[in-house]
Amino acid sequence: MQAAPATLPQLLPQTQAFIDRAPTMLIGDAWVHAASGATLPVYNPATGAHLADVPKSGTEDVNRAVQAARRAFDDSAWSHMRPRERQNLLWRFADLIERDAQMLAELECLNNGKSAVVARVMDVQLGIDFLRYMAGFATKIEGSTVEVSAPLMPDAHLHGFTRREAVGVVGAIVAWNFPLLLACWKLGPALATGCTVVLKPADETPLSALKLAELALEAGYPPGVFNVVTGTGAEAGAALSHHPDVDKLTFTGSTEVGKLIGKAAMESMTRITLELGGKSPTIVLDDADPVAAAQGAATAIFFNQGQVCCAGSRLYVQRKHFDNVVGDIASIASGMKLGNGLDPATEMGPLISLKQQQRVHGYIERGRAAGAQIACGGEQFGPGYFVKPTVIVDVEQKSPLVQEEIFGPVLVAIPFDTIDDALRLANDTRYGLGASIWTNNLSAAHRMIPRIRSGSVWVNCHSALDPALPFGGYRMSGMGREMGAAAIEHYTEIKSVLMNV
């Protein structure tokens, strides 16, 4: 493993200009400072150096943003816009993101630490694809006619039907691991259905959200349809979660914060969807190709530095192949190049912050102290917030390393004997977001899929997302779904109409 070279590719001039601009955020059609004048520093995880400042919003700023969103929903041209026009605006929005894709990838790299190359082909491209997919739903939101009986009105001529209507003002709070992509997941269905949005990006990663807001104005969205408030979760996030004039909250982040947001939403009976944490199992059966399974399992945990809610952080390998698969993963991990994400050769960047680096390394040390064996990795280093990709064996199923979400490049590996054993171990967690099965036995896969308690199951792949497939979790991994047609239901209310004609 090596650090990034001293000479890195030059940023686009527009990327540097965006970082250097005055710290403002979008409310209505105005770029404004926080009412208090306070700012929040943003850091580059690859170096630990100060990167930029953004407004540190408080309750007053959130109130202004929600009021702008409410006016746009109730009174502006947006409320009268026809489905085809909403569809075309989303296409225009996606086209502008595609035009500025390299700039957005650089912002994600600088602000989050991930590879700029990966951000361009994955984060930005999936965001574009998702917005274009959702644009089509703007013209396909529909109700149904219903044959009604109404026994208390025997002589009436009745006509019954349902219609779907935009839920209203959406408060969207997103995590720092995929800042742009998660924002697109919220914006797509909200804008397709005719909602308005107040987006609160993560404290650590606000830059791409601010660029999205700039592009939304350029696309032609009316003032107040899309607003961005930056700041801390404790202030801006809490104010948005408790706001009585927000009709729907959508949150992606930790289970602990999701619980707090869920409780706040219930005070006003605000509609809510939560995409939360995970501790996803990767299950390798003895008929699988062990080399392919090892490569897949390595990608499942080490992609995005392990900072993925559905990362394959628990590896269960049938005993026949356990040593070989673990050895191959350790070899892959040991050969990965760590460094600055601006370097095209970098295979793994830093974690998001010093706090996260210390948290992840703390789990490794807890495992070591409890007698677990570190097959590879286990060290942290700087400058920046790096943790080497780590594989841990000889760990008990009840260990915190197995049961708790670490959210870093740390894999725990445990052997199993029978498929029933694998299923028992896979379901032995409070989470249920994703799981993967590695096998050449299609019959075995089909028998296992219904018995795995998770919102997604992948076979011979992991974390493979598509705009057409709903994504979300069971149990402590959240409620509701992102993506797919299912997302439209969460951004609309269904209204029943009965006419006596």
C-alpha positions as CSV (number, residue, x, y, z in Angstrom):
1,M,0.0,0.0,0.0
2,Q,1.2,3.4,-0.9
3,A,0.1,7.0,-0.3
4,A,-1.0,9.1,-3.2
5,P,1.7,10.8,-5.3
6,A,2.7,14.4,-4.5
7,T,1.5,15.6,-8.0
8,L,-2.2,15.2,-8.5
9,P,-4.4,16.0,-11.6
10,Q,-5.5,19.6,-11.7
11,L,-9.1,20.5,-10.8
12,L,-11.3,22.0,-13.4
13,P,-11.2,25.8,-13.0
14,Q,-15.0,25.8,-12.3
15,T,-14.6,23.3,-9.5
16,Q,-12.0,25.5,-7.7
17,A,-14.2,28.6,-8.3
18,F,-17.2,26.9,-6.8
19,I,-15.2,25.9,-3.7
20,D,-13.8,29.4,-3.3
21,R,-17.1,31.3,-3.6
22,A,-18.9,33.0,-0.7
23,P,-20.7,30.6,1.7
24,T,-24.3,30.8,0.7
25,M,-27.2,28.4,0.3
26,L,-30.4,28.5,-1.8
27,I,-33.8,29.5,-0.4
28,G,-36.4,30.4,-3.0
29,D,-34.4,31.9,-5.8
30,A,-31.9,33.7,-3.6
31,W,-28.4,32.6,-2.5
32,V,-28.3,33.7,1.1
33,H,-26.1,33.5,4.2
34,A,-27.4,32.0,7.5
35,A,-29.5,34.5,9.4
36,S,-27.0,34.3,12.2
37,G,-24.1,34.9,9.9
38,A,-22.5,31.7,11.2
39,T,-20.6,29.3,8.9
40,L,-19.6,25.7,9.1
41,P,-16.1,24.5,8.0
42,V,-15.8,21.7,5.4
43,Y,-12.7,19.5,5.3
44,N,-10.9,17.4,2.7
45,P,-10.8,13.8,4.2
46,A,-7.7,12.9,2.2
47,T,-5.6,15.6,3.8
48,G,-7.5,16.9,6.8
49,A,-7.1,20.4,5.4
50,H,-9.8,23.0,5.4
51,L,-11.7,22.9,2.1
52,A,-14.5,25.5,2.3
53,D,-17.2,27.1,4.4
54,V,-20.9,26.9,4.1
55,P,-23.7,28.6,6.0
56,K,-24.6,27.1,9.4
57,S,-28.3,27.2,9.3
58,G,-30.6,27.4,12.3
59,T,-34.4,27.4,13.0
60,E,-35.0,30.7,11.3
61,D,-33.3,29.6,8.1
62,V,-35.2,26.3,8.0
63,N,-38.4,28.3,8.5
64,R,-37.6,30.5,5.6
65,A,-36.9,27.5,3.4
66,V,-40.0,25.6,4.3
67,Q,-42.1,28.8,3.7
68,A,-40.6,29.2,0.3
69,A,-41.3,25.5,-0.5
70,R,-44.9,25.9,0.8
71,R,-45.5,29.0,-1.4
72,A,-44.2,27.2,-4.4
73,F,-46.4,24.2,-3.7
74,D,-49.5,26.2,-3.1
75,D,-49.4,29.2,-5.2
76,S,-46.7,29.2,-8.0
77,A,-46.6,28.1,-11.6
78,W,-45.3,24.8,-10.2
79,S,-48.7,23.9,-8.6
80,H,-50.3,24.3,-12.0
81,M,-47.6,22.6,-14.1
82,R,-48.7,19.7,-16.2
83,P,-47.1,16.2,-15.9
84,R,-45.4,16.5,-19.3
85,E,-43.7,19.8,-18.2
86,R,-42.5,18.2,-14.9
87,Q,-41.1,15.3,-16.9
88,N,-39.2,17.6,-19.3
89,L,-37.8,19.7,-16.4
90,L,-36.4,16.5,-14.8
91,W,-34.8,15.6,-18.1
92,R,-33.3,19.0,-18.4
93,F,-32.0,18.8,-14.8
94,A,-30.4,15.4,-15.6
95,D,-28.9,16.8,-18.8
96,L,-27.2,19.7,-16.9
97,I,-25.8,17.2,-14.3
98,E,-24.4,15.2,-17.2
99,R,-22.9,18.4,-18.7
100,D,-21.1,19.1,-15.3
101,A,-20.4,15.5,-14.4
102,Q,-16.7,15.9,-14.0
103,M,-17.1,18.9,-11.8
104,L,-19.6,17.1,-9.6
105,A,-17.3,14.1,-9.4
106,E,-14.4,16.3,-8.3
107,L,-16.6,17.9,-5.6
108,E,-17.6,14.5,-4.3
109,C,-13.9,13.4,-4.2
110,L,-12.7,16.5,-2.4
111,N,-15.6,16.6,0.0
112,N,-16.1,12.9,0.7
113,G,-12.7,11.4,-0.1
114,K,-13.9,8.9,-2.7
115,S,-12.2,8.3,-6.0
116,A,-13.1,11.0,-8.6
117,V,-13.0,8.3,-11.3
118,V,-15.5,6.1,-9.4
119,A,-17.7,9.1,-8.5
120,R,-17.9,10.0,-12.2
121,V,-18.9,6.6,-13.4
122,M,-20.9,5.5,-10.4
123,D,-22.3,8.3,-8.2
124,V,-22.9,10.9,-10.8
125,Q,-24.0,8.5,-13.6
126,L,-26.4,6.6,-11.3
127,G,-27.9,10.0,-10.2
128,I,-28.4,10.9,-13.9
129,D,-29.9,7.6,-14.7
130,F,-32.3,7.7,-11.7
131,L,-33.6,11.2,-12.5
132,R,-34.3,10.2,-16.1
133,Y,-36.0,7.0,-14.9
134,M,-38.2,9.0,-12.5
135,A,-39.0,11.6,-15.1
136,G,-41.2,9.1,-16.9
137,F,-43.4,8.7,-13.8
138,A,-44.5,12.3,-14.0
139,T,-46.9,11.3,-16.8
140,K,-47.9,7.9,-15.3
141,I,-49.3,8.9,-11.9
142,E,-52.8,7.5,-11.9
143,G,-55.8,6.4,-9.9
144,S,-58.5,4.0,-10.7
145,T,-62.3,3.8,-11.1
146,V,-64.2,1.8,-8.5
147,E,-67.6,0.1,-8.7
148,V,-69.2,1.0,-5.4
149,S,-72.2,-0.4,-3.6
150,A,-73.0,2.2,-0.9
151,P,-75.9,0.2,0.7
152,L,-77.2,3.3,2.5
153,M,-77.8,5.1,-0.8
154,P,-79.7,2.4,-2.8
155,D,-81.3,4.8,-5.3
156,A,-78.2,7.0,-6.0
157,H,-76.2,6.9,-9.3
158,L,-72.7,6.7,-8.0
159,H,-69.3,7.2,-9.5
160,G,-66.2,6.2,-7.4
161,F,-62.6,6.8,-8.2
162,T,-59.2,7.4,-6.7
163,R,-56.5,9.9,-7.5
164,R,-52.9,10.3,-6.5
165,E,-51.8,13.8,-5.4
166,A,-48.4,15.2,-4.5
167,V,-47.9,14.9,-0.7
168,G,-46.6,18.5,-0.5
169,V,-43.5,19.9,1.1
170,V,-40.7,17.3,1.5
171,G,-37.9,17.6,4.0
172,A,-35.0,15.5,2.7
173,I,-32.0,14.7,4.9
174,V,-29.2,12.8,3.4
175,A,-26.0,11.0,4.6
176,W,-22.4,11.8,3.7
177,N,-21.4,8.5,2.0
178,F,-23.1,9.2,-1.3
179,P,-24.1,12.9,-1.1
180,L,-25.1,13.5,-4.7
181,L,-26.7,10.2,-5.4
182,L,-28.8,10.1,-2.2
183,A,-30.0,13.7,-3.0
184,C,-31.1,12.5,-6.5
185,W,-32.9,9.5,-4.9
186,K,-35.0,12.1,-2.9
187,L,-35.4,14.7,-5.7
188,G,-36.5,12.3,-8.5
189,P,-39.8,11.1,-7.1
190,A,-40.5,14.4,-5.3
191,L,-40.1,16.5,-8.4
192,A,-41.8,14.0,-10.7
193,T,-45.0,14.0,-8.5
194,G,-45.1,17.8,-8.0
195,C,-43.8,18.1,-4.5
196,T,-41.4,20.8,-3.3
197,V,-38.2,20.1,-1.4
198,V,-36.0,21.4,1.4
199,L,-32.8,19.4,1.3
200,K,-30.5,19.3,4.3
201,P,-27.2,17.6,3.2
202,A,-24.9,16.0,5.8
203,D,-22.7,18.4,7.9
204,E,-19.6,17.0,6.3
205,T,-20.6,16.9,2.6
206,P,-22.7,19.9,1.5
207,L,-20.9,20.9,-1.7
208,S,-22.6,18.7,-4.3
209,A,-26.0,19.6,-2.9
210,L,-25.3,23.3,-3.4
211,K,-24.2,22.6,-7.0
212,L,-27.4,20.6,-7.6
213,A,-29.4,23.6,-6.4
214,E,-27.6,25.8,-8.9
215,L,-28.3,23.4,-11.7
216,A,-32.0,23.2,-10.7
217,L,-32.4,27.0,-11.1
218,E,-30.6,26.8,-14.4
219,A,-33.0,24.0,-15.5
220,G,-35.9,26.3,-14.9
221,Y,-37.5,25.1,-11.7
222,P,-39.6,27.9,-10.2
223,P,-38.4,29.6,-7.0
224,G,-38.9,27.5,-3.9
225,V,-39.4,24.2,-5.6
226,F,-35.9,23.1,-4.5
227,N,-34.2,24.7,-1.5
228,V,-30.9,23.7,0.2
229,V,-30.1,24.5,3.9
230,T,-26.7,23.6,5.1
231,G,-25.7,23.1,8.7
232,T,-25.5,20.6,11.5
233,G,-28.0,17.8,12.1
234,A,-28.5,18.9,15.7
235,E,-29.7,22.4,14.5
236,A,-30.9,22.5,10.9
237,G,-31.7,18.8,10.7
238,A,-33.7,18.9,13.9
239,A,-35.6,22.0,12.9
240,L,-36.6,20.4,9.6
241,S,-37.6,17.1,11.3
242,H,-39.9,19.0,13.8
243,H,-41.3,21.5,11.4
244,P,-45.1,21.3,11.4
245,D,-45.5,22.6,7.8
246,V,-43.4,19.7,6.3
247,D,-45.7,17.1,4.8
248,K,-43.1,14.3,4.4
249,L,-39.7,13.6,5.7
250,T,-37.2,11.3,3.9
251,F,-34.0,10.4,5.6
252,T,-30.9,8.3,4.8
253,G,-28.4,7.8,7.5
254,S,-27.8,5.9,10.8
255,T,-30.5,3.9,12.6
256,E,-30.0,5.9,15.8
257,V,-30.6,9.3,14.0
258,G,-33.5,7.7,12.0
259,K,-35.2,6.8,15.2
260,L,-35.0,10.4,16.4
261,I,-36.4,11.7,13.1
262,G,-39.2,9.2,13.2
263,K,-40.2,10.3,16.7
264,A,-40.1,13.9,15.6
265,A,-42.3,13.2,12.5
266,M,-45.0,11.5,14.6
267,E,-45.6,14.7,16.5
268,S,-47.1,16.2,13.4
269,M,-48.1,12.9,11.8
270,T,-45.6,13.7,9.0
271,R,-45.3,11.1,6.4
272,I,-41.9,9.4,6.6
273,T,-39.5,7.1,4.8
274,L,-36.2,6.0,6.4
275,E,-33.3,4.2,4.8
276,L,-31.0,3.3,7.7
277,G,-28.1,1.1,8.7
278,G,-27.2,-2.4,7.8
279,K,-25.0,-5.3,8.6
280,S,-25.3,-7.3,5.4
281,P,-24.2,-10.9,5.1
282,T,-22.3,-12.3,2.1
283,I,-22.9,-16.1,1.9
284,V,-20.6,-18.3,-0.1
285,L,-21.8,-21.9,-0.7
286,D,-19.4,-24.7,-1.4
287,D,-20.4,-25.0,-5.1
288,A,-19.5,-21.4,-5.8
289,D,-16.4,-20.4,-7.7
290,P,-14.2,-19.5,-4.8
291,V,-12.0,-17.0,-6.7
292,A,-15.0,-15.1,-8.1
293,A,-16.7,-15.2,-4.7
294,A,-13.6,-13.8,-3.0
295,Q,-13.4,-10.9,-5.5
296,G,-17.1,-10.2,-5.1
297,A,-16.9,-10.3,-1.3
298,A,-13.9,-7.9,-1.4
299,T,-15.8,-5.5,-3.5
300,A,-18.8,-5.8,-1.3
301,I,-17.0,-4.6,1.8
302,F,-14.2,-2.4,0.5
303,F,-16.1,-0.3,-2.1
304,N,-16.4,3.3,-1.0
305,Q,-14.1,2.5,1.9
306,G,-16.8,0.3,3.4
307,Q,-18.9,3.4,4.0
308,V,-22.0,1.8,2.4
309,C,-25.2,1.0,4.3
310,C,-25.5,-2.4,2.5
311,A,-21.8,-3.2,2.5
312,G,-21.1,-7.0,2.8
313,S,-19.5,-6.6,6.2
314,R,-20.3,-10.2,7.4
315,L,-18.8,-13.0,5.4
316,Y,-20.1,-16.6,5.9
317,V,-18.3,-19.2,3.9
318,Q,-19.1,-22.9,3.8
319,R,-16.2,-24.6,5.6
320,K,-14.8,-26.3,2.4
321,H,-13.7,-23.0,0.9
322,F,-13.3,-20.8,4.0
323,D,-9.5,-20.7,4.2
324,N,-9.1,-20.1,0.5
325,V,-11.7,-17.4,0.2
326,V,-10.5,-15.5,3.2
327,G,-6.9,-15.8,2.0
328,D,-7.8,-14.5,-1.4
329,I,-9.7,-11.5,0.1
330,A,-6.8,-10.7,2.4
331,S,-4.5,-10.8,-0.6
332,I,-6.8,-8.4,-2.5
333,A,-7.0,-6.1,0.5
334,S,-3.2,-6.1,1.0
335,G,-2.6,-5.1,-2.6
336,M,-5.0,-2.2,-2.7
337,K,-3.5,1.3,-3.2
338,L,-4.7,3.8,-0.7
339,G,-4.5,7.5,-1.4
340,N,-6.1,10.7,-2.5
341,G,-9.1,10.1,-4.7
342,L,-7.9,12.7,-7.2
343,D,-5.2,10.2,-8.2
344,P,-6.8,7.9,-10.9
345,A,-4.7,5.0,-9.5
346,T,-6.2,5.2,-6.0
347,E,-8.3,2.1,-5.2
348,M,-9.4,3.2,-1.7
349,G,-9.6,6.7,-0.2
350,P,-9.9,7.9,3.3
351,L,-12.8,7.7,5.7
352,I,-15.0,10.8,6.0
353,S,-13.6,12.3,9.2
354,L,-11.2,11.9,12.1
355,K,-14.1,10.8,14.2
356,Q,-15.0,8.0,11.8
357,Q,-11.4,6.9,11.5
358,Q,-11.2,6.6,15.3
359,R,-14.5,4.9,15.5
360,V,-13.6,2.2,12.9
361,H,-10.1,1.7,14.3
362,G,-11.7,1.3,17.8
363,Y,-13.8,-1.6,16.6
364,I,-10.7,-3.3,15.2
365,E,-8.9,-2.9,18.6
366,R,-11.9,-4.2,20.5
367,G,-11.8,-7.3,18.3
368,R,-8.1,-7.7,18.8
369,A,-8.5,-7.4,22.6
370,A,-11.2,-10.0,22.6
371,G,-8.9,-12.6,20.9
372,A,-10.0,-12.1,17.2
373,Q,-7.3,-12.6,14.6
374,I,-6.4,-9.8,12.1
375,A,-5.9,-11.6,8.8
376,C,-4.8,-8.4,7.2
377,G,-4.9,-4.6,7.7
378,G,-5.9,-3.2,11.1
379,E,-3.8,-0.1,11.0
380,Q,-4.8,3.6,10.6
381,F,-2.6,6.3,9.1
382,G,-2.5,9.9,7.9
383,P,-2.3,12.6,6.9
384,G,-6.0,12.3,6.2
385,Y,-8.3,9.7,7.7
386,F,-7.2,6.4,6.4
387,V,-7.8,2.9,7.7
388,K,-6.3,-0.1,5.9
389,P,-8.7,-2.7,4.5
390,T,-9.1,-5.2,7.3
391,V,-10.2,-8.8,7.5
392,I,-10.9,-10.4,10.9
393,V,-11.4,-14.1,11.7
394,D,-11.8,-16.2,14.8
395,V,-14.6,-13.9,16.0
396,E,-17.8,-14.9,17.7
397,Q,-21.3,-14.3,16.2
398,K,-22.3,-12.4,19.3
399,S,-19.3,-10.0,19.0
400,P,-20.0,-6.3,18.4
401,L,-17.9,-6.6,15.3
402,V,-20.5,-9.0,13.9
403,Q,-23.6,-7.4,15.4
404,E,-22.9,-3.6,15.0
405,E,-22.5,-1.5,11.9
406,I,-18.9,-0.4,11.7
407,F,-19.2,1.6,8.5
408,G,-15.7,1.1,7.4
409,P,-13.4,-1.3,5.5
410,V,-13.7,-4.0,8.1
411,L,-14.8,-7.6,7.2
412,V,-15.5,-10.3,9.7
413,A,-15.4,-13.9,8.4
414,I,-17.1,-16.9,9.9
415,P,-17.3,-20.5,8.5
416,F,-20.6,-22.5,8.4
417,D,-21.5,-26.1,7.7
418,T,-25.0,-26.3,6.4
419,I,-27.4,-23.9,4.5
420,D,-29.6,-23.8,7.6
421,D,-26.6,-22.7,9.6
422,A,-25.9,-19.9,7.1
423,L,-29.4,-18.7,7.1
424,R,-29.5,-18.7,10.9
425,L,-26.3,-16.7,11.1
426,A,-27.4,-14.3,8.3
427,N,-30.7,-13.4,10.1
428,D,-29.0,-13.1,13.5
429,T,-28.9,-9.3,13.5
430,R,-31.2,-6.4,14.1
431,Y,-30.7,-5.2,10.6
432,G,-32.2,-6.3,7.3
433,L,-31.0,-4.2,4.4
434,G,-29.2,-6.5,1.9
435,A,-27.6,-9.9,1.5
436,S,-25.8,-11.8,-1.2
437,I,-25.6,-15.5,-2.0
438,W,-22.7,-16.8,-4.1
439,T,-23.6,-20.1,-5.7
440,N,-23.9,-22.0,-9.0
441,N,-26.9,-23.8,-7.7
442,L,-29.9,-21.8,-8.8
443,S,-32.3,-24.1,-6.9
444,A,-30.4,-23.5,-3.7
445,A,-30.5,-19.8,-4.3
446,H,-34.3,-19.8,-4.8
447,R,-34.9,-21.8,-1.7
448,M,-32.7,-19.4,0.4
449,I,-34.1,-16.1,-0.9
450,P,-37.5,-16.2,0.9
451,R,-35.8,-17.2,4.1
452,I,-33.4,-14.2,4.2
453,R,-34.9,-11.3,6.1
454,S,-33.7,-8.3,4.1
455,G,-35.0,-5.8,1.6
456,S,-32.6,-6.9,-1.2
457,V,-31.0,-10.2,-2.0
458,W,-28.3,-10.4,-4.7
459,V,-27.1,-13.6,-6.3
460,N,-23.5,-13.7,-7.4
461,C,-23.2,-9.9,-7.0
462,H,-23.6,-7.5,-4.2
463,S,-25.0,-3.9,-3.8
464,A,-26.1,-4.0,-7.4
465,L,-28.7,-1.2,-7.6
466,D,-30.9,-0.3,-10.4
467,P,-33.4,2.6,-10.7
468,A,-36.3,0.2,-11.4
469,L,-35.7,-1.9,-8.3
470,P,-37.0,-0.7,-4.9
471,F,-34.3,-0.3,-2.2
472,G,-34.9,-0.3,1.5
473,G,-34.8,-2.5,4.6
474,Y,-36.5,-4.7,7.1
475,R,-36.4,-4.2,10.8
476,M,-33.9,-1.6,12.0
477,S,-32.8,-0.9,8.5
478,G,-35.7,1.4,8.0
479,M,-39.2,1.7,6.5
480,G,-40.4,2.5,3.0
481,R,-38.5,2.2,-0.2
482,E,-36.3,4.3,-2.4
483,M,-36.3,3.9,-6.2
484,G,-38.6,1.9,-8.4
485,A,-42.3,2.5,-8.8
486,A,-42.7,2.0,-5.0
487,A,-41.0,5.3,-4.4
488,I,-43.9,7.2,-6.1
489,E,-46.3,5.9,-3.4
490,H,-44.2,7.6,-0.7
491,Y,-44.4,11.0,-2.3
492,T,-48.2,11.0,-3.0
493,E,-51.4,10.7,-1.1
494,I,-54.3,8.7,-2.4
495,K,-57.7,10.4,-2.4
496,S,-61.0,8.6,-2.7
497,V,-63.8,10.4,-4.5
498,L,-67.5,9.3,-4.5
499,M,-69.9,11.3,-6.7
500,N,-73.7,11.1,-6.6
501,V,-74.6,11.9,-10.2
